[in-house]
Amino acid sequence: MSSLRAADTEPQALAPAGTQTNLKENPAGDTQPVRVLLIAPSLDILGGQAVQATRLMEVLGALPGLRMTFFPINPRPPKPFLWIRRVPYLRTLVTFILYISRLTFEARKHDILHIFSAGLSSYTLWTIPALLLGRLYRKKIILNYRDGQAEQHITEWRTARPTLKLADRIVTPSGFLVDVFGKHGIQAQSIFNIIETSRFRYRKRRKLRPVFMTNRILEPLYNVDCILRAFAIIQVRYPDATLTIAHDGCCRPALEKLAQELGLRNTKFIGRVPHEKIPELYDSADIYLTSPNIDCMPGSLLECLASGLPIVATKAGGIPYIVRDRETALLVDINDHEALAARCFELLEDEDLVERLTSRGLEEVKRYHWAPVGDQWFRLYRELTPALRERA
């Protein structure tokens, strides 16, 4: 028996029709599925967590023996009060009240609380209440930690260590965070993100056009300034080069102003791109740029590998755990726009390098297919829940 449902009115993507799985099924006649509450951002929030939560629901929600319920950390208020979402502070207060009140009711009905978590203030607002409710109701708790700022969180926030201990398991999408937690004596394990490779068109590239793009939230930690400064150097050698900056965020006005000050041409800020249009965005470009100062497990890199799109990135956080320099991408030091431009020149002038990076990247991305990743989550649920272990 399986079900896929939402604990709120947030729209959810269902598993693709005809999906096959090699995950272990339970014997016929089993009518007591293990109930998992997936607590995560909905797609109303920009970012990779919402995308990964949706993909996990698609894969695990279709399994016999599991009942996956999605619970958004950002519940929508009733329709007459949707205007509240446009008012800072009031929006946070109302969302927090709705979240706590609904979670208090919903959490008691499940066997496992699977909590997607960022760090710092987000952890305090949304993760700590879920951890405390899980302990109050004696539920099994999986803390799915997904923030490249883990080092700062552990060392500077007094609430971090004692509340992390409330989880039965800490799971991260990258070995990078496993290493960060391990340095502080906190045990964690890694289960990769899922990428649905069939969504993306692999286009074999060899002779590249100077057509660039980036697709990260326009916030300070992603340092899109570095990309603009690198592009100014690129346009000296390639005057017809183009740059598309997708996504949105608080830094957009400052970045648009910087682009003007640098005299950049053919530079477009196109805002947030709908999830279903992302594959077209990758297919339209020939080089992907990303220059964060802090990062964890950017799903955009996996999407580039699946699309055959060459990558130039900084060595921030978990990025070197996903791609290897001169094997599947070109990597540079943080905040080095001159090196970023130089690596772009290499790609534009070395066809053999392009072919080697993209062919190896296509092989690498197979590790993130939904079947092996889903297997790992299913096994973890089974370990935590005796009822599931008996029925498997």
C-alpha positions in Angstrom: 0.0 0.0 0.0 1.3 3.5 -0.7 -0.1 7.0 -0.8 1.2 10.4 -1.9 -0.6 13.3 -0.3 0.0 16.7 1.1 -0.7 17.9 4.6 -1.5 21.3 3.3 -3.0 22.9 0.2 0.4 23.3 -1.5 0.5 21.9 -5.1 2.6 18.8 -5.4 4.1 17.0 -8.4 3.1 13.3 -8.6 5.3 10.4 -9.6 5.7 10.1 -13.4 3.3 7.7 -15.1 4.7 4.3 -15.7 7.6 4.8 -13.2 9.4 1.5 -12.4 11.4 0.9 -9.3 13.9 -1.7 -8.1 13.2 -0.8 -4.4 12.1 -3.7 -2.2 8.4 -4.2 -2.0 6.5 -5.6 0.9 4.5 -8.8 0.8 0.9 -8.7 -0.5 -1.7 -8.1 2.1 0.4 -5.6 4.1 -2.0 -2.9 5.1 0.1 -1.0 7.7 2.5 1.3 5.8 5.1 3.2 7.6 4.1 6.8 7.7 6.7 9.4 6.9 6.1 13.1 7.2 8.5 15.0 4.9 8.9 18.5 6.3 10.4 20.8 3.7 10.0 24.0 1.7 7.4 23.9 -1.1 8.1 25.2 -4.6 6.8 28.6 -3.5 10.3 29.1 -2.1 13.2 29.7 -4.5 15.9 27.1 -4.1 17.2 23.5 -4.4 15.6 22.2 -1.2 12.1 22.6 -2.6 13.1 20.8 -5.8 14.7 18.0 -4.0 11.7 17.5 -1.7 9.4 17.3 -4.7 11.7 14.7 -6.3 11.9 12.6 -3.1 8.1 12.6 -2.9 7.9 11.5 -6.5 10.2 8.5 -5.9 9.3 7.4 -2.4 5.7 8.3 -2.5 5.1 5.6 -5.1 6.5 2.7 -2.9 4.4 0.0 -1.3 4.9 0.0 2.4 5.4 3.8 2.7 3.0 6.6 3.1 4.8 9.8 2.3 3.1 13.0 3.4 4.4 16.4 2.4 4.3 19.2 5.0 5.5 22.6 3.9 7.5 24.9 6.2 5.9 27.7 4.3 2.1 27.0 4.5 -0.1 29.3 2.6 -2.6 31.4 4.6 -6.3 31.2 3.6 -7.0 32.9 0.3 -8.5 36.1 1.8 -5.2 36.6 3.6 -2.7 35.8 0.8 -1.8 39.5 0.8 0.1 38.9 4.1 2.8 37.1 2.1 3.9 40.5 0.6 4.5 42.1 4.0 7.9 41.4 5.6 7.9 40.4 9.3 4.1 40.0 9.4 4.6 37.3 6.7 7.1 35.5 8.9 5.0 35.7 12.0 1.8 34.4 10.3 3.7 31.6 8.6 5.4 30.6 11.8 2.0 30.4 13.7 0.4 28.4 10.9 3.4 26.1 10.7 3.6 25.3 14.4 -0.2 24.9 14.8 -0.5 22.6 11.9 2.7 20.6 12.6 1.6 20.0 16.2 -1.5 18.2 14.8 0.1 16.5 11.9 3.4 15.2 13.5 1.6 12.8 15.9 0.1 10.8 13.1 3.4 9.7 11.6 6.2 7.2 12.4 9.1 9.2 11.1 9.7 12.9 10.7 12.0 13.6 7.8 13.1 17.2 8.2 14.8 19.2 5.4 16.9 21.8 7.1 19.0 24.9 6.3 21.2 26.4 9.0 21.4 29.6 11.2 18.1 31.5 11.6 16.2 29.2 9.3 17.2 26.2 11.5 16.0 28.1 14.6 12.6 29.0 13.1 11.6 25.9 11.3 13.9 22.9 12.3 14.1 23.2 16.1 10.3 23.2 16.6 10.0 20.1 14.4 12.8 18.4 16.4 11.1 19.2 19.7 7.7 18.0 18.5 9.3 14.8 17.3 10.9 14.1 20.7 7.6 15.1 22.5 5.7 12.5 20.4 8.5 9.9 20.5 8.8 9.8 16.8 11.9 8.8 14.8 13.6 11.8 13.4 15.8 12.2 10.3 17.5 15.6 10.1 18.3 16.1 6.4 20.8 19.0 6.7 21.4 21.0 3.5 23.4 24.1 4.2 27.0 25.0 3.3 27.1 27.3 6.3 27.2 24.3 8.7 30.6 25.3 10.1 29.4 28.7 11.2 26.2 27.3 12.5 27.9 24.7 14.7 30.5 27.1 16.1 28.5 30.3 16.5 25.0 29.2 17.4 24.6 27.8 21.0 21.4 26.0 20.0 23.0 24.0 17.3 24.8 21.1 19.2 22.1 20.3 21.7 19.3 20.3 19.1 21.3 18.3 16.5 21.5 15.6 19.1 17.7 15.3 19.1 17.8 13.6 15.7 18.1 9.8 15.3 20.0 10.3 12.1 21.7 13.3 10.5 21.8 12.9 6.7 23.4 15.3 4.2 23.5 15.4 0.4 27.3 15.7 0.3 30.4 14.2 1.8 31.4 17.8 2.4 28.9 18.2 5.2 29.7 14.8 6.6 33.3 16.0 7.0 32.2 19.3 8.6 30.1 17.5 11.1 32.8 14.9 11.7 35.3 17.6 12.6 33.0 18.6 15.4 32.4 15.0 16.6 28.9 14.8 15.1 28.1 11.7 13.2 26.3 12.1 9.8 25.9 10.1 6.6 25.5 11.1 3.0 22.7 10.4 0.6 22.9 12.1 -2.7 20.4 14.5 -4.3 18.2 13.0 -7.0 18.3 14.2 -10.6 15.8 13.2 -13.1 18.1 12.9 -16.1 15.3 12.2 -18.5 14.1 15.8 -18.1 17.3 17.1 -19.6 18.5 16.9 -23.2 22.1 15.9 -23.5 23.6 18.0 -26.3 27.1 17.0 -27.3 29.3 20.1 -27.4 32.8 20.5 -28.8 33.4 23.8 -30.5 31.7 26.2 -28.1 30.0 29.5 -28.7 30.7 32.3 -26.1 27.2 31.9 -24.8 27.2 31.9 -21.0 24.6 31.4 -18.2 24.2 31.1 -14.5 21.2 30.0 -12.4 21.8 30.7 -8.7 19.8 32.8 -6.3 21.0 36.4 -6.4 22.2 36.5 -2.8 25.6 37.6 -1.3 26.9 34.1 -0.6 26.6 33.1 -4.4 28.8 36.1 -5.3 27.4 36.7 -8.8 29.5 39.9 -8.8 32.5 37.6 -9.6 30.7 36.3 -12.7 30.0 39.9 -14.0 33.6 40.9 -13.5 34.8 37.8 -15.3 32.4 38.5 -18.1 33.8 42.0 -18.5 37.2 40.4 -19.2 35.7 37.8 -21.6 34.0 40.5 -23.7 37.3 42.2 -24.4 38.4 39.0 -26.4 34.9 38.0 -27.4 32.8 41.1 -28.1 29.8 39.2 -29.1 29.7 37.0 -26.0 26.3 36.8 -24.2 25.4 36.2 -20.5 22.1 35.1 -19.2 21.5 35.5 -15.4 18.5 33.5 -14.3 16.9 33.5 -10.9 16.1 36.4 -8.5 17.1 37.6 -5.1 17.9 40.6 -2.9 21.1 41.4 -4.8 19.5 41.9 -8.2 19.3 45.7 -8.2 23.0 46.0 -7.2 24.0 43.4 -9.8 22.2 45.2 -12.5 23.9 48.4 -11.5 27.3 46.7 -11.5 26.6 45.4 -15.0 26.0 48.9 -16.2 29.1 50.2 -14.5 31.2 47.5 -16.1 29.8 48.4 -19.5 28.6 44.8 -20.1 26.8 44.1 -23.4 24.4 41.3 -24.2 23.7 40.7 -20.5 20.2 39.7 -19.5 18.7 39.3 -16.1 15.7 37.1 -16.8 14.5 36.5 -13.2 13.1 33.2 -11.9 12.6 30.5 -14.5 9.7 28.0 -14.1 10.9 24.6 -13.1 9.7 23.0 -16.3 11.6 25.5 -18.4 15.1 24.9 -16.8 16.1 22.2 -19.3 15.6 24.7 -22.2 17.8 27.2 -20.3 20.7 24.8 -20.1 20.3 23.7 -23.7 20.5 27.3 -25.0 23.9 27.9 -23.4 27.4 26.6 -24.0 29.2 27.4 -20.7 27.8 27.5 -17.2 29.3 29.8 -14.6 28.9 29.7 -10.8 31.1 31.5 -8.3 29.7 31.0 -4.8 31.8 31.8 -1.6 29.7 29.2 0.3 27.9 26.2 -1.0 26.8 22.7 -0.2 25.3 20.5 -3.0 24.2 22.7 -5.9 21.7 20.7 -8.0 22.4 23.0 -10.9 25.8 21.3 -11.4 24.1 17.9 -11.8 21.7 19.4 -14.3 24.6 20.8 -16.3 26.3 17.4 -16.3 23.1 15.8 -17.6 22.8 18.5 -20.3 26.4 18.3 -21.5 26.9 21.9 -20.4 30.6 22.6 -19.5 31.0 24.1 -16.0 33.4 26.7 -14.6 33.0 27.0 -10.8 34.7 28.1 -7.6 36.0 25.5 -5.1 33.4 26.5 -2.6 32.1 24.0 0.1 30.7 20.9 -1.5 31.4 21.7 -5.1 34.7 19.7 -5.3 32.8 16.8 -3.9 30.5 16.8 -6.9 32.9 17.7 -9.8 36.6 17.3 -10.1 38.9 19.9 -11.6 39.8 19.0 -15.2 37.9 15.8 -15.0 34.3 16.9 -15.0 34.6 20.7 -14.6 37.1 23.5 -14.3 37.5 24.9 -10.8 39.0 28.1 -9.5 39.7 29.7 -6.2 36.9 31.7 -4.5 36.4 35.3 -5.6 39.0 35.1 -8.4 37.2 36.6 -11.4 40.4 36.7 -13.5 40.9 32.9 -13.1 37.2 32.4 -13.9 37.6 34.2 -17.2 40.8 32.4 -18.0 39.1 29.0 -17.6 36.4 30.2 -19.9 39.0 31.0 -22.5 40.4 27.5 -22.2 37.0 26.0 -22.9 36.4 28.2 -25.9 39.8 27.4 -27.4 40.3 23.7 -26.5 37.7 21.4 -28.1 39.3 18.2 -26.7 39.0 19.6 -23.2 35.3 20.3 -23.7 34.6 16.8 -25.0 36.6 15.1 -22.1 34.8 17.1 -19.4 31.3 16.6 -20.8 31.6 12.9 -21.5 33.0 12.2 -18.1 30.3 14.4 -16.6 27.6 12.3 -18.2 29.0 9.2 -16.6 29.3 10.9 -13.2 25.7 12.0 -13.0 24.5 8.4 -13.1 25.4 8.2 -9.5 22.5 10.5 -8.7 19.8 8.6 -10.5 16.6 8.2 -8.4 16.8 4.4 -8.1 20.0 4.0 -6.0 19.2 7.2 -4.0 15.7 5.9 -3.3 17.1 2.6 -2.2 19.2 4.3 0.4 16.3 6.3 1.8 14.1 3.2 2.0 16.8 1.3 3.8 17.2 4.1 6.3 13.5 4.2 7.0 13.6 0.4 7.5 16.5 0.7 10.0 14.6 3.3 12.0 11.2 1.6 12.1 10.9 -1.9 13.4 7.5 -2.3 11.8 9.0 -1.6 8.4 11.9 -3.9 9.1 9.6 -6.8 9.9 7.5 -6.3 6.7 10.5 -5.8 4.3 
